[in-house]
Amino acid sequence: MTTKNMLPVAVMALAVLVLWYAGAVWLNAPTATDALNRAGHDWTTADLIRATLAMKRPILPTPDQVARDLYTSLTGYPVTSIRNLLYHTGVTAGAAMAGFGMGVVLGVALAAGIVQARTLESSLLPWVIASQTVPILAIAPMIVVILGNMGFTGLLPKAIIAAYLCFFPITIGMVKGLRSADPLTLDLMRTYSAGTAQTFRLLRLPASLPYLFTSLKIAVAASVVGAIVAELPTGGQAGLGARLLSGSYYGQTVQIWSALVMAALLSVTLVAAVGLAERVLVPGGRGGAR
């Protein structure tokens, strides 16, 4: 990235930090004011600002508080310790990637069926779209309870919920991609008596890859959200969702924000990994061979 390209990023980052600190002062001010008044000493605006930025349990923690908590968690305990955020991140990443894999298989299979069979488009596609109208927060506990009664606990329920969130963009993107093949080339394949399987493998599938990878970037981020949401009703002790839940129980807002930052970093890392795979696998794609 050149200096010219880095300048807007730096300006935006600075603006976010300024707004974050300003928001912390504003939201923490009532609690800090009460504490200063109870202390029985005269105080100034500067004292109030310092108090809002140094609260142990703030309404909105400051960036430096979140950074210190992250540093302490990542370096102060072994990676295998439940107090280390990397441990929780690894648990969530495992569920997200398992769900992402299931979502890819399901999404590609549905898209292939919808494109190849017109009856599936009219009968199945509306149900695929309707499935996304059900709030994930409502369906996640039901899936966990039903699978738990069937004896399935641990990774599988979380992976299924993650797959539920990520299969939809893959299906829609893949349908669009499979139908993006050049009509003249399709006619040429028919002229050469190419079968449906040959046309799919040699023409439709390569044409769909750019659409597929765009959908995969959306889906892999959604899988992280699904894994975190799935960890909330399970009552587990591991995972970023469990970390968020425990922070909520005990009023540890800094811990909550640290988990949120790690979730964002995990999503960014996975999206970057999908982008790298796109550059390697898609000829002529962004950053790929031409």
JOHUPE-V984367 format. One line per field, one symbol per residue. burial: I if it has 24 or more other ideal C-beta (glycine too) atoms within 12 Angstrom, else O. A space follows every 10 residues. Layout:
burial: ???
//
This chain:
burial: OOOOOOOOOO OOOOOOOOOI IOOIIOOIIO IIOOIIOOOO OOOOOOOIOO IIIIIOOIII IIIOIIOOII OOIIOOOOOO OOOIIIIIIO IIIIIIIIII IIIIOIIIOI IIIIIOOOOO OOOIIOOIOO OOOOOIOOII OOIIOOIOOO OOOOIIIIII IIIIIIIIII IIIIIOIIII IOOOOIOOIO OOOOOOOOII OOIIIIIIII IIIIIIIIII IIIIIIIIII IIIIOIOIII IIIIIIIOOO OIIIIIIIII IIIOIIIOOI IOOIIOOIOO OIOOOOOOOO
//
